[in-house]
Amino acid sequence: MTDVDVLIPTRDRGCALALTLSGLAAQTVSGFRVVVSDQSEHGSAWEDPAVAAALRILRHRGDRVETHRHLPRRGLAEHRAHLLSRAKARYALFLDDDVWLEPDALELLRTAIGELRCGFVGMAVQGLSFVHDVRPHEHTPYEEWTDGVRPERVRRGEPAWERWRLHNAANLIHIAQRLDLAPGEWRAYKVAWIGACVLYDRAKLVDCGGFDFWPALPEHHSGEDVVAQLRVMERHGGAGILPSKAIHLEFPTTVPHRPVDCYQVVLGDEAPSTGSDTPAAGTARP
């Protein structure tokens, strides 16, 4: 699968990164390229023996691996912009450093974006500590794309924004169980955004500006992926993939200070912020 670059930003989380890389090393497809960009405080992430071992395994099975130190830190959006500038393949998977993928996840994502021909597809991360916490009231916004993925404009305060609730806790596991999908069967569904595991058509992401809004932001911010996806959805469409095969490792965040919301800075003039309170993308909200 030489047309996929996996882009991983990381900082001070060697144990989680090693698990993330081990998931990639067990994928049913190989030949993809992995780019790890590290902003750790003390030394590089690959000095951790577990991370170094996972990188060796990836290279041994034929996957191309690049590691970079990217300092000084200028915030999440700039870090993603840097990773995007390193991407070369047709498709770019932005994968957070605390996500373990089931073995067929990358193959399914690649199949889905090839069939749907939209701007991005993603698997919302599932928190397995919530697997017994069933929330039928949060399943209500689930709606499938049944006749192809179309561009749509989603903003706060609109009914479509409430789709963010689908990605709380382990909701997608429970929705998939209810649908009783056959082995190999998958569905594309409508999203507000997806955190932590998103496969973009790289040219379409670049066409929408990527993360070029980063200079307008202070170092401490969040929601950069939300802004990028809303832009891509409006022009090219985007979809979530069910079942999700992305497991949130539920490590403590390395970005506890989030005083600035990218949505407010970049899109705030477009519509009032009257929607429901939303969590940081990529979290398994209790």
Rosetta blueprint (number, residue, H / E / L):
1 M L
2 T L
3 D L
4 V E
5 D E
6 V E
7 L E
8 I E
9 P E
10 T E
11 R L
12 D L
13 R L
14 G H
15 C H
16 A H
17 L H
18 A H
19 L H
20 T H
21 L H
22 S H
23 G H
24 L H
25 A H
26 A L
27 Q L
28 T L
29 V L
30 S L
31 G L
32 F L
33 R E
34 V E
35 V E
36 V E
37 S E
38 D E
39 Q L
40 S L
41 E L
42 H L
43 G L
44 S L
45 A H
46 W H
47 E H
48 D L
49 P H
50 A H
51 V H
52 A H
53 A H
54 A H
55 L H
56 R H
57 I H
58 L H
59 R H
60 H H
61 R L
62 G L
63 D L
64 R E
65 V E
66 E E
67 T E
68 H E
69 R E
70 H L
71 L L
72 P L
73 R L
74 R L
75 G L
76 L H
77 A H
78 E H
79 H H
80 R H
81 A H
82 H H
83 L H
84 L H
85 S H
86 R H
87 A L
88 K L
89 A L
90 R L
91 Y E
92 A E
93 L E
94 F E
95 L E
96 D L
97 D L
98 D L
99 V E
100 W E
101 L E
102 E L
103 P L
104 D L
105 A H
106 L H
107 E H
108 L H
109 L H
110 R H
111 T H
112 A H
113 I H
114 G H
115 E H
116 L H
117 R L
118 C L
119 G L
120 F E
121 V E
122 G E
123 M L
124 A L
125 V L
126 Q E
127 G E
128 L H
129 S H
130 F H
131 V L
132 H L
133 D L
134 V L
135 R L
136 P H
137 H H
138 E H
139 H L
140 T L
141 P L
142 Y L
143 E L
144 E E
145 W L
146 T L
147 D L
148 G L
149 V L
150 R L
151 P L
152 E L
153 R L
154 V L
155 R L
156 R L
157 G L
158 E L
159 P H
160 A H
161 W H
162 E H
163 R H
164 W H
165 R H
166 L H
167 H H
168 N L
169 A L
170 A L
171 N H
172 L H
173 I H
174 H H
175 I H
176 A H
177 Q H
178 R H
179 L H
180 D L
181 L L
182 A L
183 P L
184 G L
185 E L
186 W L
187 R E
188 A E
189 Y E
190 K L
191 V L
192 A L
193 W L
194 I L
195 G L
196 A L
197 C E
198 V E
199 L E
200 Y E
201 D E
202 R H
203 A H
204 K H
205 L H
206 V H
207 D H
208 C L
209 G L
210 G L
211 F L
212 D L
213 F L
214 W H
215 P H
216 A H
217 L L
218 P L
219 E L
220 H L
221 H E
222 S E
223 G L
224 E H
225 D H
226 V H
227 V H
228 A H
229 Q H
230 L H
231 R H
232 V H
233 M H
234 E H
235 R H
236 H H
237 G L
238 G E
239 A E
240 G E
241 I E
242 L E
243 P L
244 S L
245 K L
246 A E
247 I E
248 H E
249 L L
250 E L
251 F L
252 P L
253 T L
254 T L
255 V L
256 P L
257 H L
258 R L
259 P L
260 V E
261 D E
262 C H
263 Y H
264 Q H
265 V H
266 V H
267 L L
268 G L
269 D L
270 E L
271 A L
272 P L
273 S L
274 T L
275 G L
276 S L
277 D L
278 T L
279 P L
280 A L
281 A L
282 G L
283 T L
284 A L
285 R L
286 P L
